[in-house]
Amino acid sequence: MATRDSEEQRKQFGKWLREHRAVLGINQTEAGRRAGMSRTQWTRLERGESGTRRENIPGIAKAIKTDLLETYRRAGYAPPVREVEIPDFVERLNALPLSARNDLAVMIDALCRKYARQRK
């Protein structure tokens, strides 16, 4: 059984979908086709009767031409974690002032100790 929060979230997501679809001037059948789902699935989303799987979010965002990260958030999912590109990260880290690098070193050391204790 769904909680009120999840029901309310589904309804808000459905309203948001409907508004964006209407702005594009497309019907539910076309929105579903663009998202890779049936009209019935799309209709259930708009009515707040159903949630969606995480893997459907990119198709939904594309169908209604919305920001992908915003669509994840509206659907109740955390956006995927972007992998840090190590060379870029190191370059940006080295560009920080020494005091910031020292602060980060203290925080990283604390995290390392925390996770080392959890593994025991």
Phi and psi in degrees as a GROMACS rama.xvg file:
@    title "Ramachandran Plot"
@    xaxis  label "Phi"
@    yaxis  label "Psi"
@TYPE xy
-79.5731  149.702  ALA-2
-83.2558  164.052  THR-3
-59.7006  -40.2736  ARG-4
-59.8813  -46.0994  ASP-5
-68.4357  -36.5312  SER-6
-63.2836  -45.2235  GLU-7
-64.2677  -40.6513  GLU-8
-63.2751  -42.7539  GLN-9
-62.1509  -41.2015  ARG-10
-65.0974  -41.936  LYS-11
-65.2323  -40.5598  GLN-12
-63.5733  -43.3661  PHE-13
-60.9179  -43.0019  GLY-14
-61.9301  -43.7464  LYS-15
-61.5022  -44.0412  TRP-16
-59.4127  -49.1428  LEU-17
-58.3425  -43.9617  ARG-18
-62.2223  -44.5152  GLU-19
-68.999  -37.4852  HIS-20
-63.9436  -42.4325  ARG-21
-62.9667  -39.2999  ALA-22
-60.3525  -38.1616  VAL-23
-75.1536  -16.9468  LEU-24
72.3579  31.5844  GLY-25
-113.127  154.389  ILE-26
-87.9327  175.378  ASN-27
-64.8057  -34.9326  GLN-28
-61.5006  -46.2407  THR-29
-67.4724  -40.735  GLU-30
-61.6688  -44.3996  ALA-31
-61.7996  -43.2759  GLY-32
-60.094  -46.1339  ARG-33
-63.2999  -31.5786  ARG-34
-87.734  -7.15418  ALA-35
80.0896  30.4399  GLY-36
-137.563  170.352  MET-37
-78.5483  163.468  SER-38
-61.179  -39.0522  ARG-39
-60.6882  -44.6251  THR-40
-61.1106  -45.659  GLN-41
-61.7977  -44.1447  TRP-42
-60.2074  -43.2967  THR-43
-62.9131  -36.9747  ARG-44
-63.3889  -48.4191  LEU-45
-62.9523  -34.2954  GLU-46
-79.6155  -9.17051  ARG-47
76.0931  16.3326  GLY-48
-80.1406  -18.1671  GLU-49
-147.25  149.489  SER-50
-92.748  -173.902  GLY-51
-129.593  158.976  THR-52
-77.1551  150.935  ARG-53
-54.4631  -40.2224  ARG-54
-68.4494  -12.6955  GLU-55
-83.7173  -15.7362  ASN-56
-59.3048  -46.2354  ILE-57
-58.2814  -39.8616  PRO-58
-66.3743  -39.054  GLY-59
-64.6143  -45.7198  ILE-60
-60.4177  -42.1684  ALA-61
-66.1483  -40.4136  LYS-62
-60.7665  -39.4517  ALA-63
-108.101  12.2916  ILE-64
53.3563  53.2776  LYS-65
-117.377  165.671  THR-66
-64.4241  131.465  ASP-67
-60.817  -46.4024  LEU-68
-64.6536  -38.3917  LEU-69
-65.0595  -38.5531  GLU-70
-65.6436  -42.5558  THR-71
-57.0763  -48.8347  TYR-72
-61.0116  -46.9643  ARG-73
-63.1749  -32.0212  ARG-74
-81.517  -5.36836  ALA-75
93.0192  17.9377  GLY-76
-114.468  148.204  TYR-77
-75.6961  139.754  ALA-78
-63.4573  154.245  PRO-79
-60.7825  147.3  PRO-80
-77.4107  128.739  VAL-81
-79.1238  129.437  ARG-82
-69.8106  136.235  GLU-83
-80.1102  127.406  VAL-84
-81.2065  114.547  GLU-85
-56.5917  -50.3627  ILE-86
-59.0022  -41.9162  PRO-87
-64.8837  -41.4238  ASP-88
-62.6477  -46.536  PHE-89
-63.3214  -40.2419  VAL-90
-62.2958  -45.4534  GLU-91
-67.0124  -38.0389  ARG-92
-61.5272  -46.4947  LEU-93
-67.1713  -20.9172  ASN-94
-80.2457  -11.887  ALA-95
-73.0514  154.875  LEU-96
-62.7918  154.166  PRO-97
-54.6181  -40.5431  LEU-98
-62.6487  -38.7732  SER-99
-68.0609  -41.3092  ALA-100
-62.8815  -39.0219  ARG-101
-64.7055  -42.8198  ASN-102
-59.7251  -44.0536  ASP-103
-64.3737  -38.9042  LEU-104
-61.5872  -41.0311  ALA-105
-63.7993  -44.5126  VAL-106
-65.4081  -43.0613  MET-107
-63.4713  -41.9954  ILE-108
-60.3556  -43.6536  ASP-109
-62.6418  -42.4862  ALA-110
-63.8931  -42.29  LEU-111
-59.6953  -44.3008  CYS-112
-64.295  -41.7468  ARG-113
-60.3311  -50.0165  LYS-114
-71.806  -27.6736  TYR-115
-66.7411  -39.8881  ALA-116
-65.7618  -37.2295  ARG-117
-68.3248  -29.4311  GLN-118
-74.6429  -19.7918  ARG-119
